[in-house]
Amino acid sequence: MAEGATVKTSADAKVTGLIPIPSVADVQRSMDFYKLLGMELRGQLKTSSGDLQWAHIACEQAELMFARATDPVVPSHQAVLFYLYSPNLVALREHLIAAGVRVSPITYTDYMPKGEFRVEDPDGYTLLIGQAG
């Protein structure tokens, strides 16, 4: 398609969902971390030896899948930023701290005046979590 070209699509020709699938070192460890955020298992795939190879977790409108990495996961090379929303940012932050997770202070920015904080998951992916509503 030529740059700047406009394509007319029908109302049915659209994307209606998106689920990021990061490659992680340990699918179970990642699921356990995201369960701290209120997410629940929707599906999983194990190898013949019983190791988790893939998992799908979700909570309300938030969905995420994990695939076991075939190469070492290097936190400084993670080029994905996940933005999540919480109905009670303060309570979630306190919950994570009580679970031993390192969490940034809540900051209040022009784009998120209700507040957000930063946390890294076990593979070094950065999560920004903002106050919903």
CYANA upper distance limits for C-alpha pairs under 8 A (distance plus 0.5 A):
  1 MET  CA      5 ALA  CA      7.29
  9 THR  CA     13 ALA  CA      6.41
  9 THR  CA     14 LYS  CA      8.43
 19 ILE  CA     63 GLU  CA      6.22
 19 ILE  CA     64 LEU  CA      5.87
 19 ILE  CA     65 MET  CA      7.18
 20 PRO  CA     63 GLU  CA      8.17
 20 PRO  CA     64 LEU  CA      6.03
 20 PRO  CA     65 MET  CA      6.77
 21 ILE  CA     64 LEU  CA      6.79
 21 ILE  CA     65 MET  CA      5.20
 21 ILE  CA     66 PHE  CA      5.70
 21 ILE  CA     67 ALA  CA      7.03
 22 PRO  CA     65 MET  CA      7.53
 22 PRO  CA     66 PHE  CA      6.01
 22 PRO  CA     67 ALA  CA      6.88
 23 SER  CA     66 PHE  CA      6.56
 23 SER  CA     67 ALA  CA      5.38
 23 SER  CA     68 ARG  CA      6.04
 23 SER  CA     69 ALA  CA      5.21
 23 SER  CA     73 VAL  CA      8.18
 24 VAL  CA     30 SER  CA      7.76
 24 VAL  CA     66 PHE  CA      7.04
 24 VAL  CA     67 ALA  CA      6.66
 24 VAL  CA     68 ARG  CA      5.66
 24 VAL  CA     69 ALA  CA      5.61
 24 VAL  CA     73 VAL  CA      7.05
 24 VAL  CA    123 ASP  CA      6.70
 25 ALA  CA     68 ARG  CA      6.38
 25 ALA  CA     69 ALA  CA      6.00
 25 ALA  CA     72 PRO  CA      7.41
 25 ALA  CA     73 VAL  CA      6.53
 25 ALA  CA    123 ASP  CA      7.34
 26 ASP  CA     30 SER  CA      6.84
 26 ASP  CA     52 LEU  CA      8.47
 26 ASP  CA     68 ARG  CA      6.83
 26 ASP  CA     69 ALA  CA      8.49
 27 VAL  CA     31 MET  CA      6.65
 27 VAL  CA     52 LEU  CA      6.52
 27 VAL  CA     53 GLN  CA      7.20
 27 VAL  CA     54 TRP  CA      7.20
 27 VAL  CA     55 ALA  CA      7.49
 27 VAL  CA     66 PHE  CA      6.72
 27 VAL  CA     67 ALA  CA      7.29
 27 VAL  CA     68 ARG  CA      6.42
 28 GLN  CA     32 ASP  CA      6.63
 28 GLN  CA     52 LEU  CA      7.19
 29 ARG  CA     33 PHE  CA      6.84
 29 ARG  CA    122 PRO  CA      7.83
 30 SER  CA     34 TYR  CA      6.79
 30 SER  CA     66 PHE  CA      8.25
 30 SER  CA    121 ASP  CA      7.78
 30 SER  CA    122 PRO  CA      6.90
 30 SER  CA    123 ASP  CA      8.25
 31 MET  CA     35 LYS  CA      6.54
 31 MET  CA     41 LEU  CA      8.28
 31 MET  CA     55 ALA  CA      8.23
 31 MET  CA     57 ILE  CA      7.90
 32 ASP  CA     36 LEU  CA      7.33
 33 PHE  CA     37 LEU  CA      7.88
 33 PHE  CA    121 ASP  CA      7.39
 33 PHE  CA    122 PRO  CA      7.80
 34 TYR  CA     38 GLY  CA      7.44
 34 TYR  CA     39 MET  CA      6.38
 34 TYR  CA    121 ASP  CA      8.48
 35 LYS  CA     39 MET  CA      5.15
 35 LYS  CA     40 GLU  CA      6.56
 36 LEU  CA     95 HIS  CA      8.40
 36 LEU  CA     96 LEU  CA      7.42
 37 LEU  CA     92 LEU  CA      7.77
 37 LEU  CA     96 LEU  CA      8.43
 38 GLY  CA     59 CYS  CA      6.93
 39 MET  CA     57 ILE  CA      6.45
 39 MET  CA     58 ALA  CA      5.45
 39 MET  CA     59 CYS  CA      5.15
 40 GLU  CA     57 ILE  CA      5.72
 40 GLU  CA     58 ALA  CA      5.93
 40 GLU  CA     59 CYS  CA      6.77
 41 LEU  CA     55 ALA  CA      7.83
 41 LEU  CA     56 HIS  CA      6.58
 41 LEU  CA     57 ILE  CA      4.92
 41 LEU  CA     58 ALA  CA      7.14
 42 ARG  CA     55 ALA  CA      8.11
 42 ARG  CA     56 HIS  CA      5.82
 42 ARG  CA     57 ILE  CA      5.71
 42 ARG  CA     58 ALA  CA      7.19
 43 GLY  CA     55 ALA  CA      6.16
 43 GLY  CA     56 HIS  CA      5.55
 43 GLY  CA     57 ILE  CA      7.61
 44 GLN  CA     52 LEU  CA      7.71
 44 GLN  CA     53 GLN  CA      8.18
 44 GLN  CA     54 TRP  CA      6.01
 44 GLN  CA     55 ALA  CA      4.63
 44 GLN  CA     56 HIS  CA      6.68
 45 LEU  CA     52 LEU  CA      6.55
 45 LEU  CA     53 GLN  CA      6.19
 45 LEU  CA     54 TRP  CA      5.61
 45 LEU  CA     55 ALA  CA      6.87
 46 LYS  CA     50 GLY  CA      5.79
 46 LYS  CA     51 ASP  CA      5.74
 46 LYS  CA     52 LEU  CA      4.88
 46 LYS  CA     53 GLN  CA      5.80
 46 LYS  CA     54 TRP  CA      7.52
 47 THR  CA     51 ASP  CA      5.79
 47 THR  CA     52 LEU  CA      6.92
 47 THR  CA     53 GLN  CA      6.77
 52 LEU  CA     68 ARG  CA      8.07
 53 GLN  CA     67 ALA  CA      6.42
 53 GLN  CA     68 ARG  CA      5.65
 54 TRP  CA     65 MET  CA      7.62
 54 TRP  CA     66 PHE  CA      5.91
 54 TRP  CA     67 ALA  CA      5.07
 54 TRP  CA     68 ARG  CA      6.79
 55 ALA  CA     65 MET  CA      5.94
 55 ALA  CA     66 PHE  CA      5.75
 55 ALA  CA     67 ALA  CA      7.39
 56 HIS  CA     63 GLU  CA      7.88
 56 HIS  CA     64 LEU  CA      6.38
 56 HIS  CA     65 MET  CA      4.74
 56 HIS  CA     66 PHE  CA      7.06
 57 ILE  CA     63 GLU  CA      6.38
 57 ILE  CA     64 LEU  CA      5.94
 57 ILE  CA     65 MET  CA      6.64
 58 ALA  CA     62 ALA  CA      5.96
 58 ALA  CA     63 GLU  CA      4.74
 58 ALA  CA     64 LEU  CA      6.73
 59 CYS  CA     63 GLU  CA      7.10
 62 ALA  CA     84 LEU  CA      8.07
 69 ALA  CA     73 VAL  CA      7.49
 73 VAL  CA    123 ASP  CA      7.15
 74 VAL  CA     78 GLN  CA      7.43
 74 VAL  CA    123 ASP  CA      8.03
 74 VAL  CA    124 GLY  CA      8.10
 75 PRO  CA    123 ASP  CA      6.47
 75 PRO  CA    124 GLY  CA      4.82
 75 PRO  CA    125 TYR  CA      7.26
 76 SER  CA    124 GLY  CA      7.79
 78 GLN  CA    124 GLY  CA      7.34
 78 GLN  CA    125 TYR  CA      6.41
 79 ALA  CA    125 TYR  CA      8.47
 80 VAL  CA    125 TYR  CA      7.20
 80 VAL  CA    126 THR  CA      7.83
 81 LEU  CA    125 TYR  CA      7.18
 81 LEU  CA    126 THR  CA      5.83
 81 LEU  CA    127 LEU  CA      6.59
 81 LEU  CA    128 LEU  CA      7.99
 82 PHE  CA    125 TYR  CA      8.11
 82 PHE  CA    126 THR  CA      6.81
 82 PHE  CA    127 LEU  CA      5.29
 82 PHE  CA    128 LEU  CA      6.78
 83 TYR  CA    127 LEU  CA      6.32
 83 TYR  CA    128 LEU  CA      5.39
 83 TYR  CA    129 ILE  CA      6.34
 83 TYR  CA    130 GLY  CA      7.99
 84 LEU  CA    127 LEU  CA      7.57
 84 LEU  CA    128 LEU  CA      6.73
 84 LEU  CA    129 ILE  CA      5.17
 84 LEU  CA    130 GLY  CA      6.78
 85 TYR  CA    129 ILE  CA      5.82
 85 TYR  CA    130 GLY  CA      5.29
 85 TYR  CA    131 GLN  CA      6.19
 85 TYR  CA    132 ALA  CA      5.67
 86 SER  CA     92 LEU  CA      7.90
 86 SER  CA    129 ILE  CA      7.23
 86 SER  CA    130 GLY  CA      6.68
 86 SER  CA    131 GLN  CA      5.71
 86 SER  CA    132 ALA  CA      5.73
 87 PRO  CA    131 GLN  CA      6.46
 87 PRO  CA    132 ALA  CA      5.45
 87 PRO  CA    133 GLY  CA      7.50
 88 ASN  CA     92 LEU  CA      6.80
 88 ASN  CA    131 GLN  CA      7.02
 88 ASN  CA    132 ALA  CA      8.07
 89 LEU  CA     93 ARG  CA      6.64
 89 LEU  CA    115 GLY  CA      8.20
 89 LEU  CA    116 GLU  CA      7.80
 89 LEU  CA    129 ILE  CA      8.07
 89 LEU  CA    130 GLY  CA      7.29
 89 LEU  CA    131 GLN  CA      5.78
 89 LEU  CA    132 ALA  CA      8.48
 90 VAL  CA     94 GLU  CA      6.71
 91 ALA  CA     95 HIS  CA      6.61
 92 LEU  CA     96 LEU  CA      6.73
 93 ARG  CA     97 ILE  CA      6.72
 93 ARG  CA    103 VAL  CA      7.51
 93 ARG  CA    117 PHE  CA      8.38
 94 GLU  CA     98 ALA  CA      6.63
 95 HIS  CA     99 ALA  CA      6.81
 96 LEU  CA    100 GLY  CA      7.00
 96 LEU  CA    101 VAL  CA      5.81
 96 LEU  CA    102 ARG  CA      8.18
 96 LEU  CA    103 VAL  CA      7.82
 97 ILE  CA    101 VAL  CA      5.61
 97 ILE  CA    102 ARG  CA      6.90
 97 ILE  CA    103 VAL  CA      7.15
101 VAL  CA    119 VAL  CA      8.46
102 ARG  CA    119 VAL  CA      7.15
102 ARG  CA    120 GLU  CA      8.36
103 VAL  CA    117 PHE  CA      7.55
103 VAL  CA    118 ARG  CA      6.60
103 VAL  CA    119 VAL  CA      5.49
103 VAL  CA    120 GLU  CA      8.41
104 SER  CA    117 PHE  CA      6.06
104 SER  CA    118 ARG  CA      5.75
104 SER  CA    119 VAL  CA      6.94
105 PRO  CA    117 PHE  CA      6.50
105 PRO  CA    118 ARG  CA      8.24
106 ILE  CA    115 GLY  CA      6.39
106 ILE  CA    116 GLU  CA      5.78
106 ILE  CA    117 PHE  CA      5.18
106 ILE  CA    118 ARG  CA      8.45
107 THR  CA    115 GLY  CA      5.87
107 THR  CA    116 GLU  CA      6.05
107 THR  CA    117 PHE  CA      6.76
108 TYR  CA    112 MET  CA      6.58
108 TYR  CA    113 PRO  CA      5.37
108 TYR  CA    114 LYS  CA      6.77
108 TYR  CA    115 GLY  CA      4.97
108 TYR  CA    116 GLU  CA      7.08
109 THR  CA    113 PRO  CA      5.61
109 THR  CA    115 GLY  CA      7.46
112 MET  CA    116 GLU  CA      7.28
112 MET  CA    130 GLY  CA      7.44
112 MET  CA    131 GLN  CA      8.33
114 LYS  CA    130 GLY  CA      7.95
114 LYS  CA    131 GLN  CA      6.24
115 GLY  CA    130 GLY  CA      6.31
115 GLY  CA    131 GLN  CA      6.24
116 GLU  CA    128 LEU  CA      7.04
116 GLU  CA    129 ILE  CA      5.74
116 GLU  CA    130 GLY  CA      4.53
116 GLU  CA    131 GLN  CA      6.65
117 PHE  CA    128 LEU  CA      6.19
117 PHE  CA    129 ILE  CA      5.94
117 PHE  CA    130 GLY  CA      7.18
118 ARG  CA    126 THR  CA      7.46
118 ARG  CA    127 LEU  CA      6.19
118 ARG  CA    128 LEU  CA      5.10
118 ARG  CA    129 ILE  CA      6.90
119 VAL  CA    126 THR  CA      6.51
119 VAL  CA    127 LEU  CA      5.80
119 VAL  CA    128 LEU  CA      7.11
120 GLU  CA    124 GLY  CA      5.79
120 GLU  CA    125 TYR  CA      5.92
120 GLU  CA    126 THR  CA      5.09
120 GLU  CA    127 LEU  CA      6.33
121 ASP  CA    125 TYR  CA      5.95
121 ASP  CA    126 THR  CA      7.15
121 ASP  CA    127 LEU  CA      7.78
